[in-house]
Amino acid sequence: MEDRGRLDDVVEVHAAAFPRFFMTQLGPRFLREYYRCVIQYPRGILLTEDSGQGCDGFVSGFLDPAAFYRDLRNRRVRLALAALGGVIVRPSRLLILRANYGRVAGSAVQAGEPRTAELSSIAVRPSVAGSGVGSRLVHRFIAAARAQGAERVVLTTDAADNAAVNHFYQRLGFTCVRTFEARPGRMLNEYAIVTSRFERCETPS
C-alpha cells in the first residue's frame, strides 16, 4: 500500500540533497512518480530514517534490475507527463530524458540477474550529513535485499570529482568492479558487495 506521506518525505529529501541533479530538475511530480514505481514494484525496497525532526534520509532500490527497468519502460508515458513541468522550463532536458530512457533499455538487457539488487538512490538531509545516517541506510538496504534473496548489491556513482562518495562506499566494503561511460562526458564507477560477506563482517566476533 502506498504511503503518500513517505513519498512526500522522500521527494523533499532528494531535492534538498541533490538540488542540481537532473532528476530533481524535472520537478517533484517526476520524483514522486519515480519513487512510486519503486514502491509498487514487487521486489522494490524503499527505506527511510526518521528522527524527531522528520525524515533524515532514505535509500531505495530493487532486486532483479532487468524486471524493474522493464516495468519502468512500461510507465514511460506517466513518467514523461510527470516530467513535463521541468521540460517546459528547459526544453533541452527532453533530449537528456530520451537518452536516459535509452540507457534504461540497455540496462534491462545487461542486468538480467534476479539475485542481484541495485541500490539506485540514497540521500541524506544536508543538516544531518556526516552523522552516520547514510551508513545505517546502506546497512539496512543490504539486509533487506539479503532477506529477499539477493546474493549481491550493486550501485553506480560518478567517477570524477566525487572522491568522498567513492571513499564512502569503499569504506563500507564495496569493491569497484568497472568504470564505464554512461553518456558522453560522464564516467561512472560500478560498485558491488556480496551480501554473505557483508553478513560475516557484521557478525560480532
C-alpha positions in Angstrom: 0.0 0.0 0.0 1.4 3.4 -1.0 2.3 5.8 1.8 1.7 9.3 0.5 3.4 10.9 3.4 6.5 8.8 3.0 6.7 9.6 -0.7 6.5 13.4 0.1 9.3 13.0 2.6 11.5 11.1 0.1 10.9 13.8 -2.6 11.7 16.6 -0.2 15.0 14.9 1.0 16.0 14.0 -2.6 15.6 17.7 -3.7 17.4 19.0 -0.7 20.4 16.6 -1.1 20.7 16.9 -4.9 19.4 20.3 -5.9 21.3 20.4 -9.2 20.8 16.7 -10.3 18.8 16.0 -13.4 16.0 14.1 -11.8 15.5 17.0 -9.3 15.3 19.5 -12.1 12.5 17.5 -13.7 10.4 18.5 -10.7 8.7 17.0 -7.6 6.0 15.3 -9.7 8.6 13.4 -11.6 10.4 12.4 -8.4 7.2 11.3 -6.8 6.2 9.2 -9.8 9.7 7.5 -10.0 9.7 6.6 -6.3 6.1 5.4 -6.6 7.4 3.0 -9.3 9.9 1.6 -6.7 7.3 1.2 -4.0 4.8 -0.5 -6.4 7.5 -2.9 -7.9 7.0 -6.3 -6.1 10.7 -6.5 -5.3 11.3 -2.8 -4.6 13.0 -1.5 -1.5 12.5 2.0 -0.1 13.6 2.7 3.5 13.6 5.9 5.4 15.4 7.0 8.6 13.4 9.3 10.8 14.1 11.5 13.8 12.2 14.0 15.9 12.8 16.5 13.1 11.2 14.3 10.4 12.8 12.3 7.6 16.6 12.4 7.8 17.3 10.3 4.8 16.2 7.4 2.6 17.6 4.6 0.4 15.9 2.9 -2.5 16.5 0.2 -5.0 15.2 -3.2 -6.2 16.0 -6.8 -6.8 16.1 -8.2 -10.4 17.1 -4.9 -12.1 16.1 -6.1 -15.5 12.5 -6.7 -14.4 12.4 -3.3 -12.7 13.6 -1.4 -15.8 11.1 -3.3 -18.0 8.4 -2.0 -15.6 9.9 1.5 -15.7 9.7 1.4 -19.5 6.1 0.4 -19.4 5.4 3.5 -17.3 7.3 5.9 -19.6 4.2 7.8 -20.6 3.3 8.5 -17.0 6.9 9.5 -16.2 7.1 11.7 -19.2 3.9 13.5 -18.2 5.2 13.9 -14.7 8.4 15.5 -16.1 6.5 17.9 -18.3 6.9 20.9 -16.0 10.7 20.5 -15.9 10.9 20.1 -19.7 8.8 23.2 -20.4 11.2 25.3 -18.3 14.2 24.0 -20.2 13.3 22.0 -23.4 16.9 20.7 -23.7 16.1 18.4 -20.8 13.9 16.4 -23.2 17.0 15.2 -25.1 18.6 14.0 -21.8 15.4 12.3 -20.8 15.2 10.4 -24.0 18.9 9.4 -23.7 18.2 8.1 -20.2 15.3 6.0 -21.5 17.7 4.5 -24.0 20.2 3.8 -21.2 17.4 2.1 -19.2 16.6 -0.1 -22.1 20.3 -1.1 -22.3 20.5 -1.7 -18.6 17.5 -4.0 -18.7 19.3 -6.2 -21.3 22.5 -6.3 -19.3 21.2 -6.7 -15.8 19.3 -10.0 -16.1 20.3 -11.2 -12.6 17.3 -11.9 -10.4 19.6 -12.4 -7.3 21.2 -9.0 -7.8 19.9 -5.9 -6.0 20.6 -2.4 -7.3 20.9 0.4 -4.8 19.6 3.1 -7.1 19.3 6.1 -4.8 20.4 7.2 -1.4 20.1 10.7 0.1 20.6 12.3 3.5 19.2 15.7 4.5 22.2 18.1 4.4 21.6 19.2 8.0 22.5 15.7 9.3 25.2 14.8 6.8 28.2 13.1 8.5 26.1 11.8 11.4 26.1 8.1 10.3 22.6 8.2 8.6 24.0 7.2 5.2 26.0 4.2 6.6 23.0 2.9 8.5 20.7 3.2 5.5 23.2 1.2 3.3 23.4 -1.5 6.0 19.6 -1.7 6.2 19.3 -1.9 2.4 21.8 -4.7 2.2 20.0 -6.6 5.0 16.6 -6.0 3.3 18.0 -7.2 -0.1 19.6 -10.3 1.5 16.2 -11.1 3.2 14.6 -11.1 -0.3 17.3 -13.5 -1.6 19.8 -11.1 -3.1 23.4 -12.5 -3.3 25.0 -9.2 -4.1 24.2 -5.5 -4.2 25.4 -3.2 -6.9 25.4 0.6 -7.4 26.9 3.3 -9.6 28.3 6.7 -8.7 30.3 9.4 -10.6 33.9 8.5 -11.1 35.2 12.1 -11.4 35.1 14.9 -8.8 33.4 12.5 -6.3 36.2 11.3 -4.1 34.2 11.5 -0.8 31.3 9.4 -2.1 33.6 6.8 -3.7 35.5 6.5 -0.4 32.2 6.2 1.5 31.3 3.0 -0.5 34.8 1.6 -0.3 34.8 2.1 3.5 31.5 0.1 3.7 33.1 -2.8 1.9 32.1 -2.3 -1.7 34.5 -3.1 -4.5 34.7 -1.1 -7.7 34.2 -3.7 -10.5 34.3 -1.4 -13.5 34.3 2.2 -14.8 32.2 3.0 -17.8 30.9 5.9 -19.8 27.2 6.4 -19.1 26.8 9.1 -21.7 29.4 11.4 -23.4 31.4 13.1 -20.7 30.1 11.2 -17.7 32.1 8.3 -16.3 30.6 6.1 -13.6 32.1 3.6 -11.2 30.1 0.5 -10.6 30.5 -1.0 -7.1 29.4 -4.4 -5.8 29.3 -6.2 -2.5 28.4 -9.8 -1.8 25.7 -9.9 0.8 27.1 -13.0 2.6 30.4 -11.2 3.0 28.6 -8.2 4.5 26.8 -10.6 6.9 30.1 -12.0 8.1 31.5 -8.5 8.6 28.5 -7.5 10.7 28.7 -10.6 12.9 30.4 -9.8 16.3 33.5 -11.9 16.9 
